[in-house]
């Protein structure tokens, strides 16, 4: 029997191909940010066929046991390209893949790796088990043939300790929450590089489909207090300072929370809330209007329920 995902991919494959007969191929360009540590930057854009869904940043870390990846990208095809790049950079195959949270632009590339190599917190694994496959139809619709053969693998390695050692390299595990219910940040003490996942965005507006804003702010305070020198955000350019991207993320969340709360109290509808002005200090932030409108869809119904009383209430 042909699966629904295979059918969807086959129906729209031709639309996803950039040129007739041209194979889809991710072009990964690593940026070195520390000794034995590279970042593959994602596009500062929404998931789309012209970028193959490769919008998330992925870290590659060299160890004596093999390469460590932090996140895996959006598809089997991406995961395979990432595995080849990691081996070229480190001289060894991938030894471990850490997943930072459930969103498919970070996770679906784990289809290229055996489950025992894939690591996540128990809370994230439970989320992926219950919700991870639910993203699949949407990803196939958005990306078509980029997703061919992609099936999410559940992690086989549980992150339960404060530190993990892979091939002689100690990595500090930071299970947090806010961007989603289960976020994982990782600190590499050897280089002072903090790999923050989607808890931190830099010059790219934060996305909020599973956000809990108070918990997110608390997580940002935890990250800012760490002894680190560089931040790899989940999206946007690497921050060569300890705090610029963290503070920018918090600033956006504070503004967003205040702006949407004020709009709800004023009785604005969702279209009006999404059309309100964005402060000039965010002028350089990519996809700001897009993410504001998405955040209205994610967050505004609860605000309306809180601040707009029912006219039939007695």
N, C-alpha and C positions, 0 to 999 in steps of 0.2 A: 504494500500500500504506500502511495506517495504521501509524505507528510505535508501538512499545511505550509510549513516554512519552506520546504523544497518547492512546492507549487508556486508560492508567492515569489520566491527567488527566480524561478524559471520564467514566470510570466513577465517580469519586469527587468530581466537581465539585460536585454538589449538597450533599454533606456539608461542603464547604469554604466555602460561601456563608453568611454570617451571617444573612441574612434573605431570604426569597423575593423575587426581583426586585431585590434591592439589589446594586449593582455593588461588586466588591471594590476598595478604594482605600486606598493607603498615605497616612497623614497625617504628613508630615514637618515637624518643628519645629526649625529651625536655631537653634543657640546660638552667639553670637559669642564667640570666645576670643582674637582678635587682630585687628590691622588687616587687613581683607580676608581673614579666615580664620574659617570657621564649622564647627561640628560638628553632624551629625545623629545623635542618640543612638539606639541600639538598645535594645530591651527587655532587661531583666536577667532573662532566662528562657531555657529551652531553645527550640529551633525548634518552633513549633506553629502550627496553623491560626489560632488567635486572634490571633497577631501576624504572620502572613504570612511568617514566617521572618526578619523584620526585627529581628535581635538584635545586629547588629554596628554599631559606630560608623563613620561615614563623614565625611571631611573635605572641605570645599569651599574652594578657594583662588582668589582673584581675581588675574588677571594681565592685561596689556595684550592678550595674544593670545586670551584667553578663560578660562573656568573650568578649574581643575585639580581633579580628584577623586582622593582617596586611598581606594580600595576602591569597590565598586559595588553592594553589597547582594546579595540572594538570588535575584532574578528579573528577567525582562524588564520586568514591570509596575513593579517598584521602580526599575529603571534609568531608565525613562521618566519617572517622577515625580521622580527625582533630577535628571535633565537639565533638566526644567522649573524646578525649584527653583533650580538653579545659575544658570540664565539670569536668573531673577528677582532673585537676589542680586547678581550681578555685571554684569548688562546685556549679557552675551555668552554665546554657546553654549559647550559643553564643548570644550576644546582638547586635553586629555589626561586619561587615567584610569590611575592607578598601582594595580597590584594588589600587596598585601603578602604574600599566601601563598595556598595552594591551596584552603582550605576554602570550601564553597559559599555560606555566609552572607556572604562577602566578595566572591565572584567572579561569581556567575551573573548579576548585574545588568549585567555587561558586554555581555550580549546586546543592549542598547539602543544600543551604540556600534560604529562601524566599527573593524575590527582595527587600522588605522594609528594610531588615537587611543589604543589600549590599550598600556600599557607594563608590562614586568616584567623581572626579571633573566633571563638565559638559563637559569639553573638552574630557576627557577620555571616558565618557559615549557615546558621539557622535562617537568617534573612535570605540568603541566596537560595536555600532549599525551598523556601516558601514563595519568594517573589522573583528570583532571578530569571526563570524561564518566561515570566510574564512580559519581559521586555523584548522577547525574541521576534514576535510578529512585527512589532513596530520597527525594529532595526532592519528586518528584511524588507519591509515596505520602503523605508527611507533609503537604504543602500543597495538593494538589489544584489547583483552578482558579487559585490564586495564581500557579502556574508556567506557565500556558497560554502557549505560543509561545516558551518559554525554551530557548535553545540556547547553550551556552557558546561565546564567541569566543576564539580564541587570540590573544595579544598580537602586534601587528605592529611594536612599537617595543622594542628591546632596551636595557635599562639596563646600561651598561657603564662609565660614568664616575663619578667620586666626586661630581660635581655636575652638575646639569642646569639649564638656564636656559629658562624658558617665559615668553614675553611680558615679558621684563625682570626676572622674579622668579627668583632663584637658590634652588635647593632642593638640599640635601645628601642624597645617597643613601647608605644604610647597609645593605648586604647582610649579613645575619647568619643565624643558625639556632638552633634549640632547640625552639621551639614546633612547628616543622615543619623539614623539611630545607632549606627555602629561605624565609627571612623577610626582608622589607624594611621598615626603618624610614626615615622621612624627617624631616629637620630643616629648618624654615623659619627661617633666620638673621635675617630681617627682624623677626620677632615673638618669636623664642626659643621657638617652639612645636615640640615633638617629637611627631610622629605615629608611635606605636610599633607599630601593628598588634597582633597577638595575642601579641607578646612581653611585653606588659604588660596586666594585668587590674586593675581597681580596684573594691573592694567587690563583686566578683563572682568566684566561684571559677574558677581557670584550668581550661581543658579540655586534655586530653592525648592525643588520638587518634594523633598522630604525634610525640610529644614525645621529645626526647633531653635528659634533665634536666641533665647536666653542661654541655652546649653551651648550654642555655637560661640557666643561671646565668652562664656567661661572657658571653653576650649582654647580660644585665642589667647586669653590671659595665661593659661598654662603654657602654651607654646612660646609666648614672648618671654616668659621667665626662665626658659632653658638656657643652658650655656652653649650657644651655637653662634656661627658667624655668617652663614649663607642659608637662604631658604629656597627650596624647590617647591613652587606652588603646584597645585593640581592643574591649573591653567594659567597661561601667561608666562612672561619671561622670568628667568631665575633672578631672584633678588639678592644682590651681593652684600646686602646689609642684614643685620639680624631682625629688623623690625618694620621696615618700610611697607612691605606687602601685608604683613599681619595687621598693621594699623590701618592700611587702606581698606582691607577687607572689613574690619570692624567699623570704620567710618561709613562704608556703604550700607552695612546692615543697620547701623544706628539711624542713618538717614531714611532708609527704606521703611523701617519700622515706624518711625515718626511720621513720615509722609503718608503712608497707608492708613495709619490710625487717624490722622487729622482728616483725611479724605472720607473715611467711614463716618466719623463724627459729623462731618459737614453734609452727609447724605449723598455724596457723589456716587454715581454708578460705576461699574467696573471699567467701562470704556473711558470715562472721565478720569478715573484714578490712574489708568495706564498712560494717559496723555498729559499728565501734569509735568511741569518743567523739571529737568534734571539739573542739579547744581553745577555751575561752571567748573568746580574743582574736579568733576568727573569727566571733563571734556575728552581726555585722552583714554578713557576706559572703553575698551572694545565692547560691542554688542550691548551697550547700556540700555537703550530703549527696548531691545528685544527681551532682555532679562527682566526689566521692570514690568513689561506686559505679562511675561510668564509668571512673575512673582505675584501679580494681582490675581491671576487664576489660581495660584497655589494658596495664597494667604488671605485673600480678601473675604471669602465667604465667612470665615470664622470671625473676622473683625465686624462684618455687617451683623452677624448674629449677636455679637457682644454689645454693639453700640446703637443699633437701630431696633427699637422695641416694635413688636408686632402690633399692628393697629387694632387687631381683634382681641388683644390681651386685656383681661379684666383683673 
